[in-house]
Amino acid sequence: MPKPDLFSWQSGDSSVFSDGGQEHVLWQAFKQGDREAFANLLNRYYPLLLNYGVRFQRDREFVKDCLHDLFIELWNQRERLDDVRMLKPYLLTSLRRKLLRETRRLRWFREADEVTDEYAFEVQFTIESYLIHNEIQHEDLKRLHVHLDKLTRRQREAIYLRFFQEMEYDDIARVMGINYHSAVNLVYESLKLLRKNWFLTLFLALVSTLLP
């Protein structure tokens, strides 16, 4: 049976529910079966979730399939879902669990070298970021990537959520399934390492180019 086309539901008017303070209203409308609300949920969060997902799993199509299934599951179970006021951490948490669960499930069907229980979580700046900050030397950008790769995957995930997604520590903790102090420590230790190697300013400068 073919999967339903989620994007046939996308709304042409992205201004509906566009105010971040209306997330609770959007979620309530979604739970009540409002397809306009579902379309707006997709329009607003799909790109963000895809960007997050491909940092876990390089197979973009695998991530898209997981995202597709996640939204279908949310829609089918909407009447039983909890009330949610902060949608970004809720959806990121749901996708994270889905990716890890599906990755482990695939281990039963594929060779171990194809799919792993571990996740790498990549934090990479593109050449476009380098061009925007043209005072940054290309070699410095390469060295920054080397130092980012030296962070643990959980450290990379924490700083991604903190700086790229501008999330508070309690939301980072919720997404990663850890406590508040662990989230703070992950970010602190990551920044301390970058600061020690003189790459913190470069990191923050590049992050600023990616934020709205």
MOWO-V212154 format. One record per residue. SS is DSSP state (A for helix, B for strand, O for the rest). Layout:
BEGIN
SS ; SS
END
This chain:
BEGIN
O ; O ; O ; O ; O ; A ; A ; A ; A ; O ; O ; O ; O ; O ; O ; O ; O ; O ; O ; A ; A ; A ; A ; A ; A ; A ; A ; A ; A ; A ; A ; O ; O ; O ; A ; A ; A ; A ; A ; A ; A ; A ; A ; A ; A ; A ; A ; A ; A ; A ; A ; A ; A ; A ; A ; A ; O ; O ; O ; A ; A ; A ; A ; A ; A ; A ; A ; A ; A ; A ; A ; A ; A ; A ; A ; A ; O ; A ; A ; A ; O ; O ; O ; O ; O ; O ; A ; A ; A ; A ; A ; A ; A ; A ; A ; A ; A ; A ; A ; A ; A ; A ; A ; A ; A ; A ; O ; O ; O ; O ; O ; O ; O ; O ; O ; O ; O ; O ; O ; O ; O ; O ; O ; O ; O ; O ; A ; A ; A ; A ; A ; A ; O ; O ; O ; O ; O ; A ; A ; A ; A ; A ; A ; A ; A ; A ; A ; A ; A ; A ; O ; O ; A ; A ; A ; A ; A ; A ; A ; A ; A ; A ; A ; A ; O ; O ; O ; O ; A ; A ; A ; A ; A ; A ; A ; A ; O ; O ; O ; A ; A ; A ; A ; A ; A ; A ; A ; A ; A ; A ; A ; A ; A ; A ; A ; A ; O ; O ; O ; A ; A ; A ; A ; A ; A ; A ; A ; A ; A ; A ; O ; O
END
